[in-house]
Amino acid sequence: MRLIHASIAAVLLAVAALVLPMSAGSVHAAAVDVYEFENTEQQQRFRNLSNEFRCPMCQNANLTSSPGGVAADLRREIYRMIIEGRTDQEIEEFMLNRYGDFILYRPRLTLQTVLLWFGPLLFLLIGIWAAFSIMRRSGGGDSQLTTESLSSEEELRLKQLLAQKENDVSDKA
C-alpha cells in the first residue's frame, strides 16, 4: 500500500515539476504597466482612453485588458501624449489617423456604421413583421373572419344543410 502511495506522489511531483515552469512564464506575460502621473486627473484620463481604444492585435480587447505588445506600445503612447499636455480629442484624432475607426472600442455613428448601430433593431423589426404576417396567413387570429350578415335565402339554405347533417349523423348512429 505504501508503494502505491509513493508512486502516486512521485507522479504528482513530476506533473507539478512540468506544469509550474509553464505557469510562471504566463505570470510574466501578464505584467502590469506602471506610470507616474502628475495628478489624478491625468491618471483618470489615461484609464478612460485606454478603455475606449481597441487593441489592433487582439481585436476584441481594449488597451487596458490586452496583454499584447501593440497594446503596451499604445498605452505608452497615450501616457506620453497626456504628459505632453495633449487633449483627449487630440489623442483620439492621432489614434484615428494612425489606425482608422477600428481603434475605437465603441464606433462613432457615421454613414459607414449606421448598419452596425441600427442593424440589430432593423433585424428585430423584420422578424416581428415576418412572424405577424405568418400568423395572419395561417389563421392564427380572428382577423380573417368577416361579420357579414346572411340574406334570408342563405339563412334558409344554411338551416336546411344543418338539418340534413343532423339527420345523416342520427341515421348512422
VOPA-282058 format. One line per field, with one value per residue (C-alpha): residue number from 1; residue in three letters; x negated, y negated, z negated. Coordinates in steps of 0.1 Angstrom, whole numbers, plus 5000, padded with zeros to 4 digits. Layout:
residues N
seq	NUM, ...
type	ALA, ...
px	X, ...
py	Y, ...
pz	Z, ...
***
This chain:
residues 173
seq	1, 2, 3, 4, 5, 6, 7, 8, 9, 10, 11, 12, 13, 14, 15, 16, 17, 18, 19, 20, 21, 22, 23, 24, 25, 26, 27, 28, 29, 30, 31, 32, 33, 34, 35, 36, 37, 38, 39, 40, 41, 42, 43, 44, 45, 46, 47, 48, 49, 50, 51, 52, 53, 54, 55, 56, 57, 58, 59, 60, 61, 62, 63, 64, 65, 66, 67, 68, 69, 70, 71, 72, 73, 74, 75, 76, 77, 78, 79, 80, 81, 82, 83, 84, 85, 86, 87, 88, 89, 90, 91, 92, 93, 94, 95, 96, 97, 98, 99, 100, 101, 102, 103, 104, 105, 106, 107, 108, 109, 110, 111, 112, 113, 114, 115, 116, 117, 118, 119, 120, 121, 122, 123, 124, 125, 126, 127, 128, 129, 130, 131, 132, 133, 134, 135, 136, 137, 138, 139, 140, 141, 142, 143, 144, 145, 146, 147, 148, 149, 150, 151, 152, 153, 154, 155, 156, 157, 158, 159, 160, 161, 162, 163, 164, 165, 166, 167, 168, 169, 170, 171, 172, 173
type	MET, ARG, LEU, ILE, HIS, ALA, SER, ILE, ALA, ALA, VAL, LEU, LEU, ALA, VAL, ALA, ALA, LEU, VAL, LEU, PRO, MET, SER, ALA, GLY, SER, VAL, HIS, ALA, ALA, ALA, VAL, ASP, VAL, TYR, GLU, PHE, GLU, ASN, THR, GLU, GLN, GLN, GLN, ARG, PHE, ARG, ASN, LEU, SER, ASN, GLU, PHE, ARG, CYS, PRO, MET, CYS, GLN, ASN, ALA, ASN, LEU, THR, SER, SER, PRO, GLY, GLY, VAL, ALA, ALA, ASP, LEU, ARG, ARG, GLU, ILE, TYR, ARG, MET, ILE, ILE, GLU, GLY, ARG, THR, ASP, GLN, GLU, ILE, GLU, GLU, PHE, MET, LEU, ASN, ARG, TYR, GLY, ASP, PHE, ILE, LEU, TYR, ARG, PRO, ARG, LEU, THR, LEU, GLN, THR, VAL, LEU, LEU, TRP, PHE, GLY, PRO, LEU, LEU, PHE, LEU, LEU, ILE, GLY, ILE, TRP, ALA, ALA, PHE, SER, ILE, MET, ARG, ARG, SER, GLY, GLY, GLY, ASP, SER, GLN, LEU, THR, THR, GLU, SER, LEU, SER, SER, GLU, GLU, GLU, LEU, ARG, LEU, LYS, GLN, LEU, LEU, ALA, GLN, LYS, GLU, ASN, ASP, VAL, SER, ASP, LYS, ALA
px	5000, 4972, 4956, 4988, 4990, 4953, 4958, 4988, 4968, 4939, 4963, 4979, 4945, 4934, 4965, 4961, 4925, 4936, 4966, 4951, 4925, 4952, 4974, 4945, 4940, 4976, 4973, 4945, 4968, 4995, 4972, 4990, 4977, 4968, 4969, 4963, 4988, 4986, 5022, 5052, 5070, 5042, 5044, 5082, 5078, 5053, 5077, 5106, 5086, 5071, 5106, 5120, 5094, 5093, 5061, 5053, 5037, 5062, 5093, 5118, 5100, 5094, 5059, 5064, 5071, 5049, 5016, 5003, 4972, 4990, 5014, 4984, 4969, 5002, 5006, 4971, 4980, 5012, 4992, 4966, 4993, 5011, 4978, 4971, 5005, 5025, 5063, 5084, 5096, 5061, 5051, 5083, 5075, 5039, 5052, 5079, 5054, 5030, 5054, 5087, 5122, 5113, 5093, 5124, 5139, 5173, 5175, 5188, 5221, 5212, 5227, 5204, 5215, 5253, 5260, 5237, 5256, 5291, 5289, 5299, 5330, 5338, 5335, 5357, 5384, 5382, 5385, 5416, 5432, 5425, 5439, 5470, 5476, 5471, 5496, 5521, 5518, 5521, 5554, 5538, 5561, 5597, 5587, 5599, 5634, 5660, 5692, 5713, 5750, 5767, 5796, 5829, 5823, 5788, 5801, 5828, 5803, 5779, 5808, 5816, 5779, 5776, 5809, 5797, 5764, 5782, 5803, 5772, 5755, 5785, 5791, 5755, 5758
py	5000, 4976, 4984, 4973, 4940, 4934, 4940, 4916, 4890, 4894, 4890, 4859, 4844, 4850, 4834, 4804, 4800, 4799, 4775, 4750, 4736, 4730, 4711, 4690, 4678, 4668, 4646, 4626, 4621, 4605, 4578, 4545, 4512, 4487, 4450, 4419, 4391, 4355, 4357, 4379, 4362, 4374, 4409, 4409, 4397, 4424, 4451, 4437, 4435, 4470, 4484, 4466, 4478, 4514, 4533, 4537, 4571, 4586, 4571, 4579, 4564, 4528, 4515, 4518, 4556, 4566, 4583, 4578, 4559, 4535, 4526, 4519, 4496, 4477, 4473, 4458, 4435, 4424, 4418, 4397, 4376, 4370, 4359, 4336, 4319, 4331, 4331, 4363, 4351, 4347, 4382, 4397, 4379, 4392, 4428, 4425, 4411, 4440, 4469, 4458, 4463, 4498, 4485, 4472, 4498, 4481, 4470, 4435, 4431, 4424, 4433, 4464, 4475, 4469, 4506, 4516, 4494, 4499, 4533, 4554, 4532, 4535, 4573, 4574, 4554, 4575, 4607, 4593, 4583, 4618, 4636, 4614, 4619, 4657, 4659, 4638, 4660, 4693, 4681, 4677, 4647, 4638, 4612, 4633, 4638, 4615, 4604, 4601, 4609, 4636, 4629, 4647, 4672, 4680, 4684, 4708, 4728, 4730, 4743, 4770, 4781, 4783, 4802, 4826, 4830, 4839, 4865, 4881, 4883, 4898, 4923, 4936, 4940
pz	5000, 4992, 5025, 5043, 5024, 5031, 5068, 5069, 5050, 5075, 5105, 5090, 5082, 5118, 5132, 5109, 5120, 5156, 5151, 5127, 5151, 5177, 5153, 5142, 5178, 5180, 5149, 5167, 5198, 5176, 5162, 5155, 5168, 5140, 5150, 5128, 5133, 5121, 5108, 5105, 5134, 5158, 5143, 5149, 5184, 5191, 5178, 5198, 5230, 5225, 5221, 5252, 5277, 5290, 5293, 5331, 5324, 5300, 5317, 5290, 5261, 5251, 5245, 5207, 5207, 5236, 5228, 5264, 5272, 5295, 5267, 5244, 5270, 5275, 5237, 5236, 5265, 5246, 5215, 5234, 5250, 5217, 5201, 5230, 5223, 5253, 5250, 5253, 5287, 5300, 5287, 5303, 5336, 5335, 5330, 5357, 5382, 5374, 5371, 5385, 5370, 5359, 5330, 5313, 5290, 5294, 5331, 5339, 5356, 5393, 5426, 5427, 5392, 5394, 5401, 5372, 5348, 5360, 5378, 5348, 5343, 5381, 5380, 5349, 5366, 5397, 5376, 5358, 5391, 5406, 5375, 5376, 5413, 5410, 5381, 5400, 5431, 5411, 5395, 5361, 5354, 5360, 5385, 5414, 5401, 5415, 5399, 5430, 5424, 5445, 5467, 5459, 5487, 5474, 5439, 5451, 5471, 5441, 5419, 5445, 5447, 5409, 5406, 5433, 5415, 5382, 5400, 5416, 5382, 5364, 5392, 5388, 5350
***
